[in-house]
Amino acid sequence: MSRSGKPMSELGIEELTDRLRLSFGEEDSGVYVNKPDFRELDLGSPVSTLRTRQAGLTATATSSSSSSSGSVSGRTSGGLSPSLSKKTDSQKSHSGELLGCSVESSPSTARIFKPGHTRSYSGGTLPLIHSGGGGSVNSMSVNVLPTGNICRSGRILRSGMGSRSTKTDVLGLGTANYGHGSIMRGGLASKPDGGPPTSPNHSSGLIVGGEPVKKMGMHISNDPEELKRTGNENYKKGHFAEALGFYDKAIAISPGNATYHFNRAAALMGLKHLPEALRECEEAIRLDPGYVRARHRLGSLLLSLGKVENARNHICFPGHQPDPIELQKLQAVETHLRKCADARRVGDWRSTLREVNAAIASGADMSPQLCACRAEAFLKLNQLDDAVLALSDISKFEPSNVSHSQSKFFGMLFEAYPFYVRAQIELAKGRSDTALRAIEKAGQFDPVNAEISVILNTVKLVDRARARGNDLFKSERYTEACSAYAEGLRHDPLNPILYCNRAACWFKLGQWEQSVDDCNLALRIQPNYIKALLRRAASNKKLERWADAVRDYEVLRRELPDDNAVAESLFHVQVALKKSRGEDIHNMKFGGEVESVSDLEQFRAAISSPGVSVVHFKASSNLQCQQISPLLDNLCTQYPSINFLKVDIDENPAIVHAENVRIVPTFKIYKKGSRMKEMVCPTPELVESSVRHYSI
């Protein structure tokens, strides 16, 4: 209470200032009377009693944690709370770990308390102002006056408030650059020799107000717990890369903390870096073998990678209840993989494909081995293109350099199986060198596996047979070349290259039927095999199977739009097909272009010519006509047996009136003078499909 009877908390700033001025004997002139000497005062604490040496006064009144003197309860020697004086066992409590996809952490915030309130600091955050000495805060002696008040901003309100300085006075706690209890104007300390002021060294002690706040922030950034909390906040926001950076910094400061490695694994999982996340979980378990959450996360990672045996060891950790969802996923993946292995063993590749797809859908969705299994099943089902596509999915996964207890997949080590499958696919594509490198890599991982040894021997035998057949073909020894390719097919019956090469030998020997059969076998394995299509089309042409030849050449025309030889072959087989049907072909010629029609008589003669005629009614100023005109040029090249015409409606009103054309673009298809189809403002796809339909 003040002398006026008012509580101190109710006094205004001006009234407090006036009283302080009177206490110091301040005159109107601003000159201080009996001004204390700062060198004779002990400012060990901003809120401690101020003692003078002459008077020998010592404040002994110590306030308790429940009193209104503003003391801080729970202090130990050195000004720290008991909870801070004890070493935190992060390996046991794992405070601040990431729980699943959410993080339970809330950074503490400093609060300002009103005078008369108490505050106990039992958490992990230091109070902003603390005593540098004993465990209690001393109340002020009656006969000893303070030299200033410490405000919330950290500034020192000096007596003599009549003339205010614009600089901030900062109370120091005793460092190499300034004395204990010095007041620094503007946050700078003057040298003892009167030299220029220097920035204070804030490396020791706690500093209040202004510039030291930045230094305090720098100190917090080096606190691994603060770094972990910042990482957790970024993780909750989905900023996995940023969170990873903070966890890395925390680990650099405290590498033996299991929680930091656990949280880092969570960030890596968010970034889809599963093998590295797996290694972080293993490190957390190494630091704390009883870390159950780390074991469960490691089990979940292993399950995603398809390593079910090791996953079970961690998901079902002895003495702890497994996560029911992860356990259900584990059991489903185990069931499908068991069925997949049984089907693969008996050569039931359709069932193999079905079960491996089910295993991936059940949770093993990041497994290179399961992708390789899909590729192998497609290959055995004569679907080489699908096998290549499935194998390419493996490149999306980060390679793992960790081998878990020599885990096996279909009897061979995990790391060897993808290379084993790749060797078979490369061999089917005719890349013997690549196939040999892949199977040798598989052998390095698992040198005693029987399946790998068989494929290695097969690759060498097939490569030898193909090379010998090629040499014989170049020497025009076609019969012997057929035998050499057949030898290779005995070792690899799913090799489209060998079938196609043998078809070329049959063609040279005039055995076109056998050539078609081998081409069919090659195309069954690799449907878009261009060489096989060319040889089958040529063989069908020799056999006068015009419709089959037209179909093959049309496919080739789409695949090779700039190949004039293919375009000419297509024209000739189309003409031959029309002739076999008894159609008039005397005016048909190869290499035509879109013909411009200028009068009605020319138009009627053109649409009455043999074969099919496609007429484009257009206007030069119409944008849609301009956009679709290049399509007609392409179709003219692609279907040389069809007559393509164009009519400008502005220049030929007689034709427009005779054909009753009102909207452009309009396409009409004629056959021997009769209109077969009319399309008004069609899509390019509709025009092309209609032309293809009437070209046969």
PADREN-997783 format. One line per 4 residues: their letters; for each residue x, y, z of C-alpha. Coordinates in steps of 0.2 Angstrom, whole numbers, plus 5000, padded with zeros to 4 digits. Example, Ala and Ser with C-alpha at 12.3 -4.5 7.8 and 13.67 -1.06 7.14 Angstrom:
as	5062:4978:5039  5068:4995:5036
This chain:
msrs	5000:5000:5000  5006:5018:4997  5006:5031:5010  4990:5038:5002
gkpm	4981:5022:5005  4980:5017:4987  4986:5000:4982  5003:5001:4972
selg	4995:4993:4957  4982:5007:4956  4995:5021:4956  4998:5029:4939
ieel	5015:5031:4931  5016:5050:4934  5012:5048:4952  5025:5035:4954
tdrl	5037:5046:4945  5034:5061:4956  5036:5050:4972  5053:5044:4966
rlsf	5059:5061:4962  5054:5067:4980  5063:5051:4986  5079:5056:4978
geed	5077:5074:4983  5076:5080:4965  5075:5099:4962  5066:5108:4948
sgvy	5083:5111:4940  5085:5093:4937  5101:5091:4948  5101:5076:4958
vnkp	5104:5077:4977  5113:5063:4986  5113:5053:4970  5119:5035:4974
dfre	5135:5029:4967  5132:5014:4955  5149:5007:4959  5143:5005:4978
ldlg	5127:4996:4973  5125:4977:4971  5114:4974:4956  5116:4956:4955
spvs	5098:4954:4951  5086:4967:4943  5073:4963:4957  5085:4960:4971
tlrt	5088:4972:4986  5100:4986:4983  5113:4986:4997  5125:5000:5001
rqag	5141:4997:5009  5142:5012:5020  5126:5008:5029  5129:4989:5029
ltat	5111:4986:5026  5107:4968:5021  5089:4963:5016  5084:4947:5024
atss	5066:4947:5021  5063:4933:5009  5046:4931:5002  5038:4914:4999
ssss	5031:4907:4983  5014:4911:4989  5017:4929:4995  5014:4945:4985
sgsv	5032:4951:4985  5034:4944:4967  5046:4929:4971  5048:4914:4960
sgrt	5044:4897:4967  5052:4881:4964  5070:4889:4961  5085:4879:4964
sggl	5103:4886:4965  5107:4895:4950  5090:4902:4947  5083:4886:4938
spsl	5068:4876:4942  5069:4858:4948  5063:4852:4932  5076:4861:4922
skkt	5090:4856:4934  5087:4838:4930  5093:4830:4914  5079:4825:4902
dsqk	5079:4807:4897  5073:4809:4879  5076:4791:4875  5063:4786:4888
shsg	5050:4800:4887  5052:4804:4869  5044:4821:4872  5038:4830:4856
ellg	5039:4815:4845  5027:4815:4830  5012:4804:4833  5006:4797:4817
csve	5002:4812:4805  4999:4824:4819  5012:4832:4831  5008:4835:4849
ssps	5018:4850:4853  5014:4868:4859  5029:4880:4861  5028:4889:4877
tari	5025:4908:4877  5031:4920:4889  5017:4930:4899  5018:4946:4909
fkpg	5011:4944:4927  5004:4959:4936  5012:4964:4953  5007:4954:4967
htrs	5005:4938:4957  5015:4923:4959  5022:4912:4945  5030:4895:4946
ysgg	5042:4889:4932  5040:4871:4932  5041:4869:4913  5055:4870:4901
tlpl	5055:4888:4898  5066:4900:4908  5058:4916:4915  5063:4932:4906
ihsg	5071:4940:4922  5079:4929:4935  5091:4931:4950  5109:4927:4946
gggs	5112:4921:4964  5102:4913:4978  5086:4903:4977  5074:4917:4983
vnsm	5070:4935:4978  5073:4948:4992  5061:4961:4996  5066:4979:4996
svnv	5073:4987:5012  5064:5002:5019  5079:5013:5020  5087:5008:5003
lptg	5080:5016:4987  5080:5008:4970  5090:5017:4956  5076:5013:4943
nicr	5061:5003:4939  5062:4989:4926  5047:4990:4914  5039:4977:4903
sgri	5049:4982:4888  5065:4979:4897  5069:4998:4899  5076:5006:4914
lrsg	5066:5021:4920  5079:5032:4929  5074:5044:4942  5074:5061:4934
mgsr	5060:5058:4921  5059:5076:4917  5071:5075:4903  5069:5058:4893
stkt	5082:5051:4883  5078:5043:4866  5090:5029:4869  5086:5013:4878
dvlg	5095:5009:4894  5099:4990:4896  5104:4982:4912  5119:4971:4911
lgta	5123:4955:4921  5142:4955:4921  5151:4950:4905  5169:4953:4899
nygh	5164:4970:4891  5155:4978:4905  5154:4978:4924  5141:4969:4935
gsim	5125:4979:4935  5131:4992:4923  5117:5002:4914  5121:5003:4895
rggl	5113:5017:4885  5106:5011:4868  5112:4993:4872  5131:4998:4870
askp	5144:4997:4883  5158:5010:4885  5176:5004:4886  5184:5007:4903
dggp	5197:5018:4895  5184:5030:4888  5186:5023:4870  5172:5021:4858
ptsp	5157:5010:4864  5157:4992:4858  5143:4980:4857  5141:4970:4873
nhss	5145:4952:4874  5129:4943:4877  5136:4926:4877  5133:4924:4896
gliv	5119:4929:4908  5102:4935:4904  5099:4952:4896  5083:4962:4896
ggep	5076:4974:4883  5079:4980:4865  5094:4972:4855  5097:4957:4867
vkkm	5080:4950:4862  5088:4945:4845  5103:4937:4854  5090:4927:4864
gmhi	5082:4921:4848  5099:4915:4842  5101:4906:4858  5084:4897:4856
sndp	5088:4892:4838  5103:4882:4844  5091:4873:4856  5088:4855:4849
eelk	5071:4855:4858  5066:4872:4850  5072:4865:4833  5062:4850:4835
rtgn	5046:4860:4840  5049:4871:4824  5051:4855:4814  5035:4848:4821
enyk	5025:4864:4816  5031:4862:4798  5027:4844:4798  5009:4847:4803
kghf	5008:4860:4789  5014:4847:4776  5031:4856:4774  5041:4840:4775
aeal	5057:4847:4767  5057:4861:4779  5053:4850:4794  5067:4838:4789
gfyd	5080:4853:4789  5075:4857:4807  5076:4839:4813  5094:4838:4804
kaia	5099:4853:4814  5093:4845:4830  5101:4829:4827  5118:4838:4823
ispg	5117:4846:4841  5110:4830:4850  5114:4815:4839  5110:4802:4853
naty	5091:4808:4854  5080:4794:4848  5065:4805:4846  5074:4817:4834
hfnr	5078:4802:4822  5060:4796:4824  5053:4812:4819  5066:4813:4804
aaal	5059:4797:4798  5042:4804:4798  5047:4819:4787  5056:4807:4775
mglk	5041:4796:4774  5031:4812:4769  5044:4815:4755  5043:4797:4749
hlpe	5061:4793:4754  5056:4776:4762  5073:4768:4762  5081:4783:4771
alre	5066:4784:4783  5069:4765:4787  5087:4769:4792  5081:4783:4803
ceea	5069:4771:4812  5083:4758:4814  5094:4772:4822  5080:4777:4834
irld	5078:4759:4839  5097:4757:4841  5097:4772:4853  5082:4765:4862
pgyv	5078:4747:4859  5062:4749:4869  5055:4763:4858  5039:4755:4853
rarh	5032:4768:4842  5049:4768:4832  5047:4749:4830  5029:4751:4824
rlgs	5034:4764:4811  5048:4753:4805  5036:4738:4803  5024:4749:4793
llls	5039:4755:4782  5044:4737:4779  5027:4732:4775  5026:4745:4762
lgkv	5042:4739:4754  5035:4721:4754  5046:4714:4767  5033:4705:4777
enar	5044:4694:4788  5054:4708:4795  5038:4719:4796  5030:4706:4807
nhic	5044:4707:4819  5042:4725:4823  5023:4727:4821  5020:4712:4833
fpgh	5034:4718:4845  5034:4706:4860  5026:4713:4876  5016:4727:4866
qpdp	4999:4727:4858  5001:4729:4839  4991:4742:4829  4975:4734:4823
ielq	4975:4742:4806  4993:4738:4803  4991:4721:4809  4976:4718:4797
klqa	4986:4725:4782  5001:4714:4786  4990:4698:4787  4981:4703:4770
veth	4998:4706:4761  5005:4690:4768  4990:4680:4762  4991:4687:4744
lrkc	5010:4685:4743  5008:4667:4749  4995:4663:4735  5006:4673:4722
adar	5021:4662:4726  5010:4646:4724  5003:4652:4707  5021:4657:4701
rvgd	5028:4640:4706  5016:4630:4695  5017:4643:4681  4999:4650:4683
wrst	5004:4668:4678  4986:4675:4677  4984:4670:4696  5001:4677:4699
lrev	4996:4694:4692  4980:4694:4701  4988:4690:4718  5002:4702:4716
naai	4990:4716:4712  4980:4712:4727  4996:4713:4738  5000:4730:4731
asga	4983:4736:4735  4983:4729:4752  4998:4740:4758  5014:4734:4749
dmsp	5013:4749:4737  5031:4754:4737  5039:4738:4734  5051:4736:4719
qlca	5050:4717:4720  5031:4717:4718  5033:4728:4703  5045:4716:4696
crae	5033:4702:4699  5020:4711:4689  5032:4713:4675  5037:4695:4675
aflk	5019:4689:4675  5016:4701:4660  5031:4694:4651  5025:4676:4653
lnql	5008:4681:4647  5016:4687:4631  5013:4705:4635  5030:4712:4633
ddav	5024:4730:4631  5015:4729:4648  5030:4720:4656  5041:4735:4650
lals	5029:4747:4658  5028:4738:4674  5046:4737:4676  5048:4756:4673
disk	5038:4758:4689  5053:4752:4699  5063:4768:4694  5051:4778:4704
feps	5057:4771:4720  5073:4776:4729  5085:4761:4729  5088:4753:4746
nvsh	5105:4749:4751  5099:4740:4767  5098:4721:4767  5087:4714:4781
sqsk	5092:4698:4788  5095:4691:4770  5076:4692:4767  5070:4682:4752
ffgm	5057:4684:4738  5052:4669:4729  5067:4660:4735  5080:4673:4730
lfea	5087:4688:4740  5076:4704:4739  5089:4714:4730  5092:4701:4717
ypfy	5075:4698:4710  5072:4715:4701  5088:4712:4691  5083:4694:4688
vraq	5066:4700:4680  5075:4714:4670  5087:4702:4662  5072:4692:4655
iela	5064:4707:4648  5079:4714:4640  5083:4697:4632  5065:4697:4625
kgrs	5068:4714:4618  5084:4708:4609  5096:4718:4620  5108:4704:4625
dtal	5121:4715:4632  5109:4724:4644  5102:4707:4649  5119:4700:4653
raie	5123:4715:4664  5107:4713:4673  5108:4695:4677  5126:4697:4682
kagq	5121:4710:4694  5108:4698:4701  5121:4685:4703  5132:4697:4713
fdpv	5118:4699:4726  5113:4680:4726  5127:4670:4718  5120:4653:4724
naei	5102:4655:4717  5097:4642:4705  5085:4652:4695  5098:4666:4692
svil	5110:4653:4686  5098:4646:4674  5094:4664:4666  5112:4668:4666
ntvk	5116:4652:4655  5100:4656:4645  5106:4673:4641  5123:4667:4635
lvdr	5115:4653:4624  5102:4664:4616  5115:4678:4612  5126:4665:4604
arar	5112:4658:4593  5106:4675:4588  5123:4680:4583  5126:4664:4573
gndl	5109:4666:4564  5113:4684:4559  5130:4679:4551  5121:4664:4541
fkse	5107:4676:4535  5120:4689:4529  5129:4674:4520  5112:4670:4512
ryte	5112:4653:4520  5094:4655:4525  5090:4637:4529  5105:4636:4541
acsa	5100:4653:4548  5082:4646:4552  5090:4632:4562  5101:4644:4572
yaeg	5086:4655:4577  5076:4639:4581  5091:4634:4593  5089:4651:4602
lrhd	5070:4649:4603  5072:4632:4612  5081:4641:4626  5070:4657:4626
plnp	5053:4653:4618  5046:4671:4622  5059:4680:4611  5050:4690:4598
ilyc	5067:4695:4590  5071:4677:4586  5053:4674:4578  5054:4689:4567
nraa	5072:4684:4561  5066:4667:4557  5051:4674:4548  5063:4684:4537
cwfk	5072:4668:4532  5055:4660:4528  5051:4674:4517  5068:4673:4507
lgqw	5064:4654:4505  5047:4658:4498  5038:4650:4512  5026:4664:4515
eqsv	5014:4655:4526  5027:4650:4539  5034:4668:4538  5016:4674:4543
ddcn	5015:4661:4557  5032:4667:4565  5027:4685:4563  5010:4681:4572
lalr	5020:4674:4586  5032:4689:4587  5017:4701:4587  5008:4691:4600
iqpn	5022:4695:4612  5025:4713:4606  5010:4720:4597  5018:4735:4590
yika	5034:4727:4583  5036:4736:4567  5048:4724:4558  5036:4710:4561
llrr	5021:4720:4554  5031:4724:4539  5036:4706:4536  5018:4700:4539
aasn	5011:4713:4527  5024:4708:4513  5020:4690:4516  5001:4692:4515
kkle	5004:4703:4499  5013:4688:4492  4999:4676:4497  4987:4689:4489
rwad	4978:4691:4506  4973:4709:4501  4962:4713:4516  4975:4707:4528
avrd	4989:4716:4519  4978:4733:4519  4976:4731:4538  4994:4729:4541
yevl	4999:4743:4530  4987:4755:4537  4994:4752:4554  5011:4755:4547
rrel	5005:4771:4539  5000:4778:4555  5016:4773:4564  5027:4778:4549
pddn	5018:4793:4542  5033:4799:4532  5038:4783:4525  5034:4784:4506
avae	5037:4765:4503  5024:4761:4515  5012:4773:4507  5015:4766:4490
slfh	5013:4748:4496  4996:4753:4505  4990:4761:4488  4994:4745:4478
vqva	4986:4733:4490  4971:4744:4491  4970:4744:4472  4972:4726:4472
lkks	4958:4724:4485  4946:4734:4474  4951:4725:4459  4947:4708:4467
rged	4930:4715:4471  4927:4719:4453  4928:4738:4455  4934:4750:4442
ihnm	4952:4755:4445  4957:4762:4428  4959:4780:4434  4967:4777:4451
kfgg	4984:4783:4453  4997:4785:4467  5003:4801:4475  4988:4811:4472
eves	4984:4827:4482  4968:4837:4487  4960:4842:4470  4952:4859:4469
vsdl	4935:4859:4460  4930:4875:4450  4914:4871:4441  4899:4859:4443
eqfr	4904:4848:4428  4921:4845:4435  4913:4841:4452  4901:4828:4444
aais	4915:4819:4434  4926:4818:4450  4913:4810:4461  4908:4798:4448
spgv	4926:4791:4446  4930:4774:4452  4933:4772:4470  4928:4783:4485
svvh	4929:4802:4484  4929:4814:4499  4923:4832:4496  4927:4846:4508
fkas	4915:4861:4506  4924:4876:4514  4925:4895:4515  4942:4904:4515
snlq	4937:4916:4528  4931:4902:4540  4942:4898:4555  4936:4881:4557
cqqi	4939:4877:4539  4957:4883:4540  4960:4872:4555  4954:4856:4548
spll	4961:4858:4530  4978:4851:4535  4970:4835:4541  4963:4833:4523
dnlc	4981:4834:4517  4987:4821:4529  4973:4809:4524  4976:4811:4506
tqyp	4994:4805:4509  4988:4791:4521  4975:4784:4509  4981:4786:4492
sinf	4967:4776:4484  4954:4789:4489  4950:4804:4479  4950:4820:4490
lkvd	4942:4836:4483  4939:4853:4490  4925:4866:4485  4926:4884:4490
iden	4907:4889:4492  4911:4908:4488  4918:4904:4471  4906:4890:4466
paiv	4888:4894:4471  4882:4882:4457  4889:4867:4466  4883:4874:4483
haen	4866:4875:4477  4866:4858:4468  4872:4850:4484  4862:4860:4496
vriv	4877:4866:4507  4872:4879:4520  4885:4877:4534  4904:4875:4532
ptfk	4914:4865:4535  4904:4851:4527  4911:4834:4522  4903:4822:4509
iykk	4909:4805:4504  4904:4798:4487  4906:4781:4479  4903:4780:4460
gsrm	4893:4796:4461  4881:4791:4475  4882:4801:4492  4887:4788:4506
kemv	4889:4800:4520  4887:4819:4525  4896:4827:4540  4893:4845:4545
cptp	4906:4853:4556  4913:4836:4561  4928:4833:4573  4945:4828:4565
elve	4942:4810:4573  4925:4808:4565  4932:4813:4548  4947:4801:4549
ssvr	4937:4786:4555  4924:4789:4541  4938:4789:4528  4946:4774:4535
hysi	4929:4765:4535  4926:4768:4517  4944:4765:4511  4942:4746:4513
